[in-house]
């Protein structure tokens, strides 16, 4: 994994620029390491959720995840920093966004994992940017352009190939959680 990070640095030209200053190189290295760890933990969360669903309901698992996440963030950021970044009038907006954008999403995802494979759940979530782009076009009237349209097509086709296991008859074996 680290070899891949260093290859990316070398190919992108960031390594030669970064070697001029040891501090800059260390900063880039920490950034790529952080991004890599984020992807690893995010990917592992589907497997961990699937295992936890053996003993917890989707609702209980969602509440447990948020409870643990709240405590960890509170300990890292601290109460004073966390609360001074927005005003009281923003609380209802954040509550609604948090409920629908995070809590409902997590509950639906966890409910789907009851019957779907963890890998299918992870692959489906990676298509969220496709849906965001399409909704931006439909709701906000944003222009997609050729490159975005091609990207949406490729991402959608890739998701179909992976979820169908590369077979046209693969969707006959899709579970309700994959929908």
C-alpha positions as CSV (number, residue, x, y, z in Angstrom):
1,X,0.0,0.0,0.0
2,X,2.8,2.4,0.9
3,X,4.6,1.5,-2.3
4,X,1.5,2.7,-4.2
5,X,1.5,6.0,-2.3
6,X,5.1,6.6,-3.2
7,X,4.5,5.6,-6.8
8,X,1.6,8.1,-6.9
9,X,3.9,10.8,-5.5
10,X,6.6,10.0,-8.0
11,X,4.3,9.8,-11.1
12,X,2.5,13.0,-10.1
13,X,5.7,14.9,-9.7
14,X,5.0,15.7,-6.1
15,X,7.9,13.7,-4.8
16,X,10.5,15.8,-6.6
17,X,8.9,19.0,-5.5
18,X,8.5,17.6,-2.0
19,X,12.1,16.5,-1.6
20,X,13.2,20.1,-1.8
21,X,11.7,20.6,1.6
22,X,11.5,17.8,4.1
23,X,8.6,19.4,5.9
24,X,6.5,19.5,2.7
25,X,7.3,15.9,1.9
26,X,6.3,14.9,5.4
27,X,3.1,16.9,5.0
28,X,2.2,15.2,1.7
29,X,3.1,11.8,3.1
30,X,0.8,12.4,6.1
31,X,-2.0,13.5,3.7
32,X,-1.8,10.4,1.5
33,X,-1.5,8.2,4.6
34,X,-4.6,9.9,6.1
35,X,-6.5,9.4,2.8
36,X,-5.4,5.8,2.6
37,X,-6.5,5.1,6.2
38,X,-9.8,6.8,5.6
39,X,-10.5,4.5,2.6
40,X,-9.4,1.4,4.6
41,X,-11.6,2.2,7.6
42,X,-14.5,3.2,5.4
43,X,-14.3,-0.1,3.5
44,X,-13.9,-2.1,6.7
45,X,-17.0,-0.5,8.1
46,X,-19.3,-2.5,5.7
47,X,-17.7,-5.8,6.9
48,X,-17.9,-4.7,10.6
49,X,-21.5,-3.7,10.1
50,X,-22.4,-7.0,8.5
51,X,-20.8,-8.8,11.5
52,X,-22.5,-6.6,14.1
53,X,-25.9,-7.2,12.4
54,X,-25.6,-10.8,13.7
55,X,-26.4,-9.5,17.2
56,X,-27.9,-6.1,16.7
57,X,-30.9,-4.7,14.7
58,X,-30.2,-2.1,12.0
59,X,-31.6,0.6,14.2
60,X,-29.6,-0.4,17.3
61,X,-26.4,-0.6,15.2
62,X,-27.1,2.9,13.7
63,X,-27.6,4.3,17.2
64,X,-24.4,2.6,18.5
65,X,-22.4,3.9,15.6
66,X,-23.5,7.4,16.2
67,X,-23.0,7.2,19.9
68,X,-19.5,5.9,19.5
69,X,-18.8,8.5,16.8
70,X,-20.2,11.3,18.9
71,X,-18.0,10.4,21.9
72,X,-14.8,10.1,19.8
73,X,-15.3,13.4,18.0
74,X,-16.3,15.1,21.3
75,X,-13.0,13.8,22.8
76,X,-10.9,14.9,19.9
77,X,-12.5,18.3,19.2
78,X,-13.7,19.2,22.6
79,X,-17.0,20.8,23.6
80,X,-15.9,24.4,23.3
81,X,-14.6,24.1,19.8
82,X,-17.5,22.0,18.6
83,X,-20.2,24.4,19.8
84,X,-18.7,27.7,18.8
85,X,-18.6,27.0,15.1
86,X,-22.3,27.7,14.5
87,X,-25.1,29.8,15.9
88,X,-28.3,28.6,17.6
89,X,-30.4,29.4,14.6
90,X,-28.4,26.9,12.6
91,X,-29.3,24.0,15.0
92,X,-32.6,23.1,13.4
93,X,-31.0,23.1,9.9
94,X,-28.2,20.9,11.1
95,X,-30.6,18.6,12.9
96,X,-32.7,18.0,9.7
97,X,-29.6,17.6,7.5
98,X,-28.1,15.2,10.0
99,X,-31.2,13.2,10.4
100,X,-32.0,12.7,6.7
101,X,-28.4,13.0,5.3
102,X,-26.7,10.8,7.8
103,X,-29.0,8.9,10.2
104,X,-31.6,7.8,7.6
105,X,-28.9,7.0,5.1
106,X,-27.0,4.9,7.7
107,X,-30.1,3.1,8.8
108,X,-31.1,2.3,5.2
109,X,-27.6,1.1,4.4
110,X,-27.5,-1.1,7.5
111,X,-31.0,-2.5,6.8
112,X,-29.8,-3.4,3.3
113,X,-26.7,-5.1,4.7
114,X,-29.1,-7.6,6.5
115,X,-29.6,-9.3,3.2
116,X,-26.9,-8.0,0.9
117,X,-23.2,-8.8,0.8
118,X,-20.9,-6.3,2.4
119,X,-19.0,-5.9,-0.9
120,X,-22.2,-5.1,-2.8
121,X,-23.1,-2.5,-0.2
122,X,-19.7,-0.8,-0.5
123,X,-19.8,-0.8,-4.3
124,X,-23.3,0.7,-4.3
125,X,-22.3,3.5,-1.9
126,X,-19.4,4.4,-4.3
127,X,-22.0,5.4,-6.9
128,X,-23.4,8.2,-4.7
129,X,-21.5,10.9,-6.7
130,X,-23.4,9.7,-9.8
131,X,-26.7,10.2,-8.1
132,X,-25.6,13.6,-6.8
133,X,-24.7,14.7,-10.3
134,X,-28.0,13.4,-11.7
135,X,-30.0,15.1,-9.0
136,X,-28.1,18.3,-9.5
137,X,-29.1,18.2,-13.1
138,X,-32.8,17.4,-12.4
139,X,-33.3,19.6,-9.3
140,X,-30.9,22.5,-9.8
141,X,-30.7,22.5,-13.6
142,X,-26.9,22.2,-13.5
143,X,-25.1,21.4,-16.8
144,X,-23.5,18.0,-16.9
145,X,-21.3,18.4,-20.0
146,X,-19.7,15.6,-22.0
147,X,-17.0,14.6,-19.5
148,X,-19.4,14.3,-16.6
149,X,-22.0,12.5,-18.7
150,X,-19.3,10.0,-19.8
151,X,-18.2,9.6,-16.2
152,X,-21.7,8.9,-15.1
153,X,-22.1,6.3,-17.8
154,X,-18.8,4.6,-17.0
155,X,-19.6,4.6,-13.2
156,X,-23.1,3.2,-13.8
157,X,-21.8,0.5,-16.2
158,X,-19.1,-0.4,-13.7
159,X,-21.5,-0.8,-10.9
160,X,-23.8,-2.9,-13.0
161,X,-20.9,-5.2,-14.0
162,X,-19.7,-5.6,-10.4
163,X,-23.1,-6.1,-8.9
164,X,-24.2,-8.5,-11.6
165,X,-20.9,-10.4,-11.2
166,X,-20.3,-9.7,-14.9
167,X,-23.2,-11.8,-16.1
168,X,-26.4,-10.7,-17.7
169,X,-28.2,-13.3,-15.7
170,X,-26.5,-12.0,-12.5
171,X,-29.4,-9.8,-11.5
172,X,-31.6,-12.9,-11.1
173,X,-29.5,-13.7,-8.0
174,X,-29.6,-10.2,-6.5
175,X,-31.0,-10.0,-3.0
176,X,-33.6,-7.5,-1.7
177,X,-30.8,-5.7,0.2
178,X,-29.0,-5.0,-3.1
179,X,-31.9,-2.9,-4.4
